[in-house]
């Protein structure tokens, strides 16, 4: 199977995944996949789950969004955050979800609804990805 180099770059670290055969990302228009020999492209990423396939192994990361740059035999994901499933504190993610839901339910006059909804989405993504370590 053909492969390409994948790097995931955040403001605090670079995750070099090496040679991979497939990556699925949460795009602004829905999920999309990249395989070897993909045409050059730039995609906007939303908060969600990144799936990486290499040598029959699948790994998952939670992200808050950014961009995917596809060039030749390389893909770079330039993202705000990237957490492997094993790095996610499920208890913390559950508490963040509860806080965001309480904030929406409070109907506070200073409520930023889009921010609260994004907090819920991030927490749900972190829970989904984090629970993959238990599967």
N, C-alpha and C positions, 0 to 999 in steps of 0.2 A: 504494500500500500504506500502511496506517495505521502510525503510529509512536508511540513514547513516549520520554520522557527517561530515560536510564540514568546513574546515578552509582555508582561503585565507591569505597567509603570504607575506607581502612585506617588504622591508628594513625599512619602517617607521611605519607600523601598522599591526595588525592582525584583520582580519574580520572573526568573528565567525558566520557562517550562521546557526549553529545548525543542527537540523535534516532536511535533504532534501531527496527527492525521485529521483532526476535526476540532473545531471550536464553535459553540453555540452561544450567542450573546443576546441580551435583552435590548433590542433596538427601539428607537423612538416610534417606529411604525410596527412594532411587534418583533418577535424573535427571528433571528436569522443565523444561518450556519455558514462557515467558511471551511473549504477543503483546499488541498494543494492545487496550484495553478488557477486560483481565483483571480479574476481581473483586478487591476489596481482600483482601490476605492477608499472612501472615507465615510464612516457611519457614525451617527450620534447614538449614544447608549443611554438607556434609562436605568433606574434602580432595578435590580433583579438578579437572576442566577446566571452565572457563566459555567458552561459545561466544557471540559477539555478531555479529549480522547487521545491517548498515546499508548502504543503497544498493548492494545486490548484493555488498558486501564482507564477508568473514568474518574476524574476529579471534579469537584464543584467548588465554586467560590461565590460569595455574595458581594455585590458591588452597589455603589450609590450612583453610578453613571459616569459618563465621560465620552470618549471617542475611540473608534477602532480604525486603525490605519492599515490597509492591505497594500503591500508593495512587493512585487516579485515573489520571492520565496520566504517572505517574512510578514508577520502580523504583529502589530503593537497595539495593545489596549492601554490607552491613556485614561486612567480612571481616578475618581476621588478616593475610593477605598476598594480594597480587595481582601476578603477574608476567606481562608480555607475553612472547610466544614469543621475541622478539629480545633480551630482557633476561636470559634464562636461560643460565648458563654450563654447557654440556653436560658438560664434563670434571668440574666440581665435582659435578654431579648424579650422574654415574657413580661417583665416589669415595664419595659419601654412600650410594649403593645398596650398594656393595661393603662399606662399614663396617657397615651395618645387617645385611646377610646374614652377615658374619663374626661379629657379636655373637650372632645367633641360633644359628649353628652351634657357637659356643664352649660352649653350655650352661652359661654362668657361673651361679653360685649367686645372684648379685645381679641376674640378668637380669629386666628389666621387659618381658615379652613383648609386651604391648599397645603400649608405647612403641616398641619395635623394629619391630613390624608397621606402626605409623603412619609411622615413618621410611621404611620400604620403600615404602609407598603414596605418600608425598610425593615421594620420589625418582623413582619410576616416572611419576608425573604430570608432574613437571618435565621429564623426558626426553621424554615423549610430546608435550607442548606445545612444548618447545624445538626438537624435530626438525621441527616444522611450518614453521619458517623455511627449512629445507633442501629442502622439497618443491616 
